[in-house]
Amino acid sequence: MTQSSNSFSLAGKKGLVLGVANDSSIAWGAALMARQQGAEVVASCLNDKALRFVEPLTGPVGIDLKTCNVEQPGELQALVDYAVAKLGRLDFVVHSIAWAPLEDLHGQVIDSSSTGFARAMEVSCHSFATLAKFCAPHMPDGGSLLTMTYLGADEAVPHYGLMGPVKAALESMVRYMAMELGPQDIRVHAVSPGPILTRATSGIGSFDEMMHNAIRKAPLGRLVTLEEIAQLCTFLCSDAASGMTGQTLYVDGGCHAVA
C-alpha cells in the first residue's frame, strides 16, 4: 500500500461549494464538514436575500462567502475567479444547486413549457459543465467535482416530475465529464441522497409523501441525515477516492437497491 494514513483527511485542500441556503442545505453540510476536515473553503449562496441567512453560518467557521446566481451572465465566472484569488487553486468543487419554475415542477412532464424546461436544465444541469470548464484550469494537481442528483433520474418517482429528466441528463453529463477530465486527474461524481427536507426540496409537491415512502422502502428503515451525505462528499473529495470517477453514488438507506 502506498496511500498515506491520512488519505481521508482534507487538510491542506482547497474547495468551492455552491448552493448554501440555510443550515439544512446539503451544500452547507458539505462545506462545514470539509472545513472541519481541514480544508479551506469558499462557498456561495444565491443572492443578497440569502446572504443574511448564510453569513451567520459561514463566518464563525472561517468559510468565505459570495453570492452567485448561475442564470445571471458572468456571475459563475466571477465566483470561480473569487475562489481562486482567495485560495490559489482548487482541489474540489461541490455543485449543489437545482431549480425549476413551480408551475412546471408541479405539473405533468408532458405539460411542461419549453422555457421552464430549458431554465431547469440550465440551472440544475448545464451549470455543472460550465462550472467544470471554469474550474479545471485551476486544478493543477487534479481533484474532484461533485454534483447532487436523486433516484428520480433513474426511476419515475411520483411528484418528482420535470426534475427527473433533468437529473437524468445531469448523471449522463457526469459520465462524459469524467471521461473528458480524467486525463487531468479530475474525478467527477454524482451523489444521490435519499429525500431530505431542504429549501430546494420544499418546492416538490407531496414531499412529505416521498419521505414517508422512502422510510417504508429503505432497508435501513429511515431517512439519511445531512451529516451522512456530507461524509460521502468528504470521502469523494479526499485522496481515499483517488481511483474512482464517473459514478452515481447513493446515500439513501438502500432505497435504490430494492423494488
Protein Blocks (a to p, Z undefined) as FASTA:
>chain_A
ZZdfklmpcghiacddehifblmbfklmmmmmmmmnopacddddfblmlmmmmmmmmmmn
opacddddfkbghklmmmmmmmmmmnopafbdcddbddddfklmmmcfklpcfklmmmmm
mmmmmmmmmmmmmmmmmmmngpaddddddfklmpccehklmmmmmmmmmmmmmmmmmmmm
mmnopacddddddddddfklmmpghklmmmmmmmmmpmnlpacdfklmmmmmmmmmpmkl
mmgghiacddehhmmmpZZ
